[in-house]
Amino acid sequence: MAHASLPRKSTNVDMTAMCDVAFLLLTFFMLATKFKPDEPVEVRTPASIQEIPLPDVDVMLLTIDLKGRVFFAIDNKNMRKSLIENIDQYKNLGLTEAEKNSFAIGSSVGVPFNQLKSYLDAPPDEAAKYSANATGIPVDTSVDNPNNELAAWIRSARNTNPKLRICIKADGDASYPSVQKVIKTLEGWKIFKFNLITSLKAVPVGSAAYIQAQAAAEKKQ
């Protein structure tokens, strides 16, 4: 009995459409990616065994370096524009639109109000040097002290976005009074909940935290 022969088909696959999609995705990610601005100072945070993830958005970051200088930053570009407009009106700084835009696309700020206009007006390369040699934002233990400029930044930021999560990133060798001033400023605005950023270290074997972690791992299995 004769068998019907099936026609042979080519095994070649046209990859043109896949290549087009790959390049479209690559182009999209290149254009849509937001690069994180460089931090003005290097901070070596203390180590901790606690592992709590930080929020991805609506973050106010207060950085304290080894010298006790304080830097202020928020992550939302649109909110940064509203914030600098609030600060400009509150402190009557007379900032131009270009200077406000410079703040909106920048990273941390660590200069007093009387130097802020010059800092925002400087070209990017000079602004980086400016930040490296900055004196930091003036801070005190009382929010009523006119010299406590960090209190003004926190006040305006909270007015702009009440949902901000506050994180303190302090150098492990920073002096305690420098960190205490920042915490006292937060307390002055009735802010008692904030995150301390640390680096993760291994849990000591045999400790209560180690036993708890082992028990949690066994439950997952």
C-alpha positions, -999 to +999 in steps of 0.1 A: +000+000+000+014+033-010+021+059+016+014+096+011+046+116+013+045+148+034+060+179+019+092+190+036+092+224+052+121+247+058+134+247+095+147+283+091+131+308+115+128+344+105+144+363+134+137+398+120+107+404+142+125+393+173+155+415+166+132+445+160+115+439+194+149+435+212+162+468+198+129+485+206+132+473+242+168+483+244+160+518+231+131+521+256+152+512+286+180+536+275+157+565+272+135+557+302+162+549+327+169+575+354+204+575+366+210+581+403+230+613+409+264+609+426+264+614+464+284+645+474+303+627+502+313+591+510+297+577+541+307+544+557+276+533+576+278+511+608+270+474+605+238+458+618+222+424+617+187+438+611+175+435+575+146+458+567+142+470+531+140+508+526+111+523+506+116+529+469+098+562+466+089+592+488+122+592+507+138+621+526+175+613+531+196+631+558+233+623+554+258+629+581+295+625+571+326+618+592+331+655+598+295+660+610+283+678+579+246+674+571+233+669+536+196+669+526+179+651+497+146+638+485+141+613+456+112+627+436+122+651+409+088+667+406+086+671+443+120+686+444+108+714+421+078+721+445+101+720+475+127+745+462+098+768+452+085+765+488+119+772+503+125+801+479+093+817+491+098+808+527+133+822+529+130+848+502+161+836+484+153+851+450+161+820+430+158+820+392+139+794+372+172+779+360+185+776+396+152+759+406+156+734+377+192+728+388+180+718+422+153+696+408+177+675+388+205+675+414+212+651+443+219+662+479+224+697+490+247+706+519+252+744+518+236+772+540+209+793+525+232+822+519+253+800+496+225+781+479+220+806+450+257+805+441+257+767+444+227+762+421+241+787+396+274+769+393+282+745+363+280+708+371+318+703+375+321+733+398+290+723+418+306+689+425+337+706+439+314+730+458+297+700+475+329+683+484+341+714+503+306+724+516+302+732+552+269+713+554+234+725+563+234+743+597+216+723+623+208+727+660+189+708+687+159+733+686+137+739+656+130+774+669+166+784+665+169+805+633+203+790+627+187+755+624+183+756+586+178+718+585+145+724+603+134+747+575+142+720+549+123+693+568+093+717+573+090+725+537+096+689+525+068+677+548+045+704+537+052+694+501+047+657+507+034+645+542+040+609+531+078+612+530+097+584+548+127+598+566+161+580+565+193+590+584+225+578+568+253+586+592+290+577+590+299+550+616+326+573+630+305+605+631+303+621+665+272+615+686+264+652+690+262+656+652+237+628+649+218+639+680+212+674+665+195+658+635+173+635+657+164+665+680+154+685+649+130+657+638+116+654+673+110+692+673+086+687+644+070+657+663+087+632+640+095+601+661+096+575+634+125+573+610+150+547+595+187+545+603+206+532+573+232+505+581+252+479+562+243+443+568+266+419+587+263+382+596+242+372+626+265+359+654+261+321+656+243+310+688+227+344+694+189+349+699+187+365+664+205+335+649+182+310+665+152+331+654+165+332+618+171+294+618+136+287+631+121+309+603+142+291+577+130+257+589+093+268+587+098+278+551+111+244+543 
